[in-house]
Amino acid sequence: MLIALDFSAVLASWPLLVRGVAWTIGLTIVGTVLGLLLGTVCAWARARNLGHRPTALRWAVASYVELVRNTPFIVQLFFLFFGLPALGLKLSPEFASVLAMVINLGAYSAEIIRAGIEATPRGQIEAAHSLALTPGQTFRRVVLPPALQKVWPAMVSQIIIVMLGSAVCGQISTPELSYAANLISSNTFRAFEAFILATAVYLVLSMLTRRLLMWAGARFLVGR
């Protein structure tokens, strides 16, 4: 059976595609920045070679990390959007999507960053203490930069996974790329073409994001 491809109707809806791409990029940027901040704090709380942490804090962070890493992203998203209203907390689709991405990336990046932190030689930390650096200064200036340098390729891959995972946010009507493709498919009855185009756009976004993040890592982390 031959399929006659016709992209004209799909391409005629380019404003929807552009809006979807913009939302996907926006969700990824906000989710990445806040997720990395959350992951860094959690990694600091769990790292073993940075001194003692309150037991309650370590247990709370460990529970959060294990809960998020062992449940599907779509379940986390649905819990925030459909579950929290039962407690009287109603979130917009866009805010629920950002929050879910931040929580998800925060848990995964915490373990990635923690691996880099624990690979830091103990002598390097002791040298920082001998220079009278505070624990905060030691972490920010001595421990974190080389730790991020070590794990940056893995972190980039995780960020791309979260970006691609944002496609499920269309299930709660967040107007990202997969939502736009589904809407165009419904309007034009050209599902095959609509999702071929969406697949190509996701592929391009993934490749560009990887290149940009690897360049940023080489520019700002290597040699520090």
C-alpha positions in Angstrom: 0.0 0.0 0.0 1.5 3.3 -1.1 1.0 6.4 0.9 0.8 9.7 -0.9 2.6 12.2 1.3 1.2 15.7 1.4 2.9 18.1 3.7 1.3 21.3 2.4 -1.6 21.2 4.8 0.7 20.5 7.7 3.1 23.2 6.8 0.2 25.7 6.4 -0.2 25.4 10.1 3.3 26.6 10.7 2.3 29.1 13.5 1.2 26.2 15.6 4.5 24.4 15.0 6.5 27.5 15.8 4.5 28.0 19.0 5.1 24.4 20.0 8.8 24.6 19.4 9.0 27.8 21.4 7.2 26.2 24.3 9.4 23.1 24.2 12.5 25.2 24.2 11.1 27.4 27.0 10.2 24.4 29.1 13.6 22.9 28.6 15.5 26.1 29.5 13.5 26.7 32.7 13.4 23.1 33.7 17.2 22.7 33.1 18.2 25.8 35.1 16.0 25.1 38.1 16.5 21.4 37.9 20.3 21.7 37.9 20.1 24.1 40.9 17.9 21.6 42.8 20.1 18.7 41.8 23.2 20.6 43.0 21.7 21.2 46.4 20.6 17.6 46.7 24.0 16.3 45.6 25.6 18.5 48.3 23.3 17.1 50.9 24.1 13.5 50.0 27.8 13.8 49.3 29.9 11.7 51.7 33.2 13.5 51.4 32.0 17.0 52.3 31.6 16.4 56.0 28.5 15.5 58.0 25.0 16.3 57.1 21.9 16.1 59.3 20.5 12.6 59.1 17.0 13.9 58.5 18.1 16.0 55.6 20.0 13.1 54.0 17.1 10.8 54.4 14.7 13.3 53.0 16.8 13.9 49.9 17.5 10.2 49.4 13.8 9.5 49.6 13.0 12.2 47.1 15.7 10.9 44.7 14.6 7.3 44.9 10.9 8.2 44.6 11.4 10.2 41.4 13.9 7.9 39.8 11.7 4.9 40.2 8.4 6.3 38.9 7.4 7.3 35.4 7.6 11.0 34.5 4.0 10.9 33.2 2.8 9.7 36.6 4.7 12.5 38.3 3.1 15.0 35.9 -0.4 13.6 36.4 0.0 13.6 40.1 0.9 17.3 40.1 -1.9 18.3 37.7 -4.7 15.9 38.5 -3.8 14.8 42.1 -2.9 18.0 43.9 -6.4 19.7 43.2 -7.8 17.1 45.6 -5.7 18.8 48.3 -6.9 22.2 47.2 -3.9 23.1 45.1 -4.8 23.6 41.4 -1.9 24.2 39.0 -2.0 25.5 35.4 -0.9 23.1 32.7 2.2 25.2 32.0 3.3 25.5 35.7 2.6 21.8 36.4 4.8 20.9 33.3 7.7 23.1 34.5 7.4 21.8 38.0 7.4 18.2 36.9 10.4 18.7 34.7 12.3 20.5 37.5 11.5 17.8 40.0 12.4 15.0 37.6 15.7 16.5 36.4 16.6 17.5 40.0 16.5 13.9 41.1 18.6 12.5 38.2 21.1 15.4 38.2 21.6 15.0 42.0 23.0 11.5 41.5 25.0 12.5 38.5 26.6 15.5 40.3 27.1 13.5 43.4 29.2 11.0 41.4 31.4 13.9 40.3 31.7 15.3 43.8 32.7 12.0 45.3 35.4 11.6 42.6 37.0 14.8 43.9 40.3 13.9 45.7 40.1 14.4 49.5 43.4 16.2 49.5 41.9 18.9 47.2 39.2 19.6 49.8 41.7 19.6 52.7 43.9 22.0 50.7 40.9 24.4 50.4 40.4 24.1 54.2 44.0 24.9 54.8 43.5 28.2 52.9 40.8 29.1 55.3 38.0 28.8 52.8 34.6 28.4 54.2 32.6 25.2 53.5 30.5 27.1 51.0 33.5 28.6 49.2 35.1 25.2 49.1 32.1 23.7 47.5 31.5 26.5 45.0 35.1 27.1 44.0 37.0 23.9 44.6 34.6 20.9 44.5 31.7 21.8 42.1 33.5 23.0 39.0 35.7 19.9 38.5 32.8 17.7 39.5 30.6 19.2 36.8 33.4 18.9 34.3 33.7 15.2 35.0 30.0 14.4 34.6 29.0 17.0 32.0 28.5 14.6 29.1 26.1 12.5 31.3 24.3 15.6 32.4 23.8 16.7 28.8 22.3 13.4 27.9 19.9 13.7 30.9 18.9 17.2 29.9 18.0 16.0 26.4 16.0 13.1 27.9 14.0 15.6 30.0 13.5 17.8 26.9 12.2 14.8 24.9 10.1 13.8 27.9 8.3 17.2 27.7 6.3 15.7 24.9 4.0 14.1 27.5 3.1 17.5 28.8 0.8 17.8 25.8 -1.4 15.3 27.6 -2.4 18.1 30.1 -2.8 20.7 27.3 0.5 22.4 27.6 1.0 23.8 24.0 4.4 22.2 23.3 5.5 20.5 20.1 3.7 17.2 20.5 0.5 19.0 21.4 0.9 21.1 18.3 1.5 18.1 16.1 -1.6 16.3 17.6 -3.7 19.4 17.0 -2.5 19.8 13.4 -3.2 16.1 12.9 -6.8 16.5 14.1 -7.3 19.6 11.9 -5.8 18.3 8.7 -6.3 14.5 9.0 -2.6 14.2 8.0 -1.4 12.4 11.1 1.5 10.7 9.3 2.9 13.9 7.9 2.3 15.8 11.1 4.3 13.4 13.3 7.0 12.9 10.7 7.6 16.6 10.9 7.4 16.6 14.7 10.0 13.8 14.8 12.3 15.7 12.5 12.0 18.8 14.7 12.7 16.8 17.9 15.8 15.3 16.2 17.1 18.7 15.2 16.4 20.1 18.7 18.2 17.3 20.3 21.3 17.6 18.1 21.4 21.4 18.5 20.9 21.1 22.3 23.7 18.6 22.6 26.1 20.7 20.6 25.2 23.9 22.5 25.5 22.3 25.9 28.8 20.6 25.1 30.2 23.9 23.8 29.0 25.6 27.0 30.7 22.9 29.1 34.0 23.2 27.2 33.8 27.0 27.4 32.9 27.5 31.0 34.0 24.3 32.8 37.2 23.0 31.1 40.3 24.6 32.4 38.7 26.1 35.5 
